Amino acid sequence: MRYQALRGTNDILPYQASRSEHTFDSCFWQFLEQAFLRVSSRFGYEEIRTPILELTDLFVRSSGDTSEIVSKQMYSFLDKGDREVSMKPEGTAPVMRAYLEHSLGAAGSPTRLCYFTHIFRYERPQKGRYRQAHQVGVELIGSPTPAADVEVIEVACRFYEEIGLRDLTASVNCIGREADRARYGEAVLAQVQSYLKDQSEEFRAQATKNPLRLLDTKVPELRAALDGLAPVLDFVSDESRAHFDQVQAGLTEAGIAFQVDPSIVRGLDYYTDTVFEVHSTSLGAQSTLCGGGRYDNLIDSMGGKSTPSVGFGAGIERALIVLEAQGLLPEAPRPDFVLVNATPGATPVTQRLARELRAAGFSAITDVDGRSLKSQLKAADRLRARYAIIVGDDEIGQGTATVRDLASSQQIAVAQDHLVGQARSGFAF
Ligand code: HAM
């Protein structure tokens, strides 16, 4: 039996000149991770890594039991100790659990955390939507101010700038506090009353429990029934509206292009006031690159003291898809040197030269299989190395090495003792 990766999961492989739709290249992955860590650390965020498994209740309590993620998509099971556990479907709740468990806020507010995480959601896989996906994200914990919202949105935008993405739209909205949303929920139910009449009892019960979930629907009849519904922004308090005005002013001041999109409500229950998403026109159906917002009640709902916070999560696979579609993937890294034995007796010399080159910070690959000269040179081309360093009987006799530029095929003889020095300063072909 030949095994295959599970549907909706992808292998992340070494660079391939032409890759299949279901794989990603690890070098581009590293490029994104490093860019993210650079940008978030410029803003003072420090990395946190949390376990893949958590108690299921953590997600039920935080994301909401009527959210699509919790009700349909979690990978949950009983562990051998009969505990209900789940593979994390998102990164925020585990970070908040760790924040409380380790009293990370004790050092003073606010706490800035960033992460790179797997997420697991049993979704219908398609390009840009997977069952195992990856996010980078930040959480700014312990600040209620509009400036905190602006900072988090700015981190997301600067990350995309850093990796060179263009044609992005940042969309923001304000969904108010719990009481505002309760009133809005009533308006939603009133709007779709005649549609609900013909639905199952179970559907009606779900809708009544969390009417805002209806807004995510793709069912055409329900979409039609929702037509003409006033946006949630019409229902928020003066305080929330003033906060939102200041967020918009702050974004303008930061030079961030954005639009207000009254249709953004987000699929997780923990949000309050500001929510935002970044979209790309190159992504097709799965156009959301990044989503986040403020979640002032999450930490109290987990047993901590009230700690207003804001954050975002950004899909890594989606960023890579857009980079590729826009022809913006950086050049894949290439090894500097492949050392080639033109005679079996050259092995100790090439091994020594490779060690010297590595100690100087270059990458240097040696032949460990005693292959022919021809097949070693072929391998150097396949590896896309910059230079081959060839050592045969003549070079051993003269204490030299032949350096060949593999792109131009030009070559020169260099004294073995000067190889590292010349590699540093550039070879004079
Ligand atoms: P989310 O909107 O569920 O938010 O996910 C954030 C991003 O993760 C999405 O915009 C998308 O790029 C990516 N993503 C989500 N699911 C998948 C999937 N199945 N396949 C590929 N990419 C996916 C959250 O997860 C929140 N924790 C964000 C947050 C942090 N809010 C506050 N702090």
Boltz pocket constraint, residues with backbone or C-beta under 6 A from the ligand:
constraints:
  - pocket:
      binder: B
      contacts: [[A, 89], [A, 90], [A, 91], [A, 92], [A, 121], [A, 123], [A, 128], [A, 129], [A, 130], [A, 131], [A, 132], [A, 133], [A, 134], [A, 135], [A, 137], [A, 138], [A, 139], [A, 267], [A, 268], [A, 288], [A, 289], [A, 290], [A, 291], [A, 292], [A, 293], [A, 295], [A, 310], [A, 311], [A, 312], [A, 313], [A, 314], [A, 315], [A, 316], [A, 317], [A, 318]]
      max_distance: 6.0
